[in-house]
C-alpha cells in the first residue's frame, strides 16, 4: 500500500489539476445552460485558462485548454461530434494566440482575451467550412468576430475583478495563508 509520502506530486502539478477540474466544471455548466442564440456561449471557462496563463505559464494553460474541452465534451456526450471538433479547434487556436500575445509583453489581459475570443470563433467557422463544407458569408464572420470580441472583453473584466479580490485577500490575511499552508504541509494533506 502506498502512502501520501510515496507520491511525487509537486504543488504546481496540483494547481494545474485544480485548474483543469475548475475549467471543466465551468465548461460543463455553461454547456447545459440555455442559450439566447445557438452556439453562443460566453466561454467563461476561458477565464481559468487566462488565469493559468498568467499564474502557471503557457504550457500549463495549453494543457488546461485542451483538457477542459475534452472532459466537457465527454461529460456532455459530445466527444468526437462536430461540436467537439469545432470546440477543440477553436480552443487550440485561441490558446495559441493568447500565448503568443502574452509572450510579447505588449498586450493587456483585455487584448489577450479579446483576441482569444475572436480567434476561437474564427477557428470554429474554419472547421465548418473546411471539414463540413458549410459555406458562410461575410455577415456570419463579422458576427462571429464581434461576439468573440465582446465575450473576450467580458471575460477579461471578470478575470480582473477576481484577480483583484484574491490579491487583496492575500495582502490582508497573509498570516492565515502562511499558517494554513504550513499546516497542510506538516500534515501531508497535499
Number of C-alpha atoms within 10 A of each C-alpha: 3 6 6 10 10 8 9 8 11 9 10 12 13 12 15 17 16 13 23 25 17 17 26 25 17 18 23 20 14 17 16 9 9 10 12 8 7 7 10 14 17 18 19 20 24 27 22 22 29 27 19 23 20 14 13 17 16 21 11 21 27 20 17 29 26 20 18 27 25 20 20 23 23 14 12 14 11 15 16 13 11 15 15 18 20 20 21 24 21 25 25 19 21 26 29 18 19 26 21 12 19 21 12 8 8 10 13 12 22 18 18 23 33 26 21 30 33 24 26 28 27 21 21 21 21 20 20 18 13 10 12 10 10 11 11 12 7 8 9 12 16 13 12 21 20 16 19 26 22 17 22 28 21 19 25 24 16 14 21 15 12 14 13 12 11 11 11 12 12 14 10 11 10 12 11 11 14 12 11 12 13 12 12 12 11 10 8 10 10 14
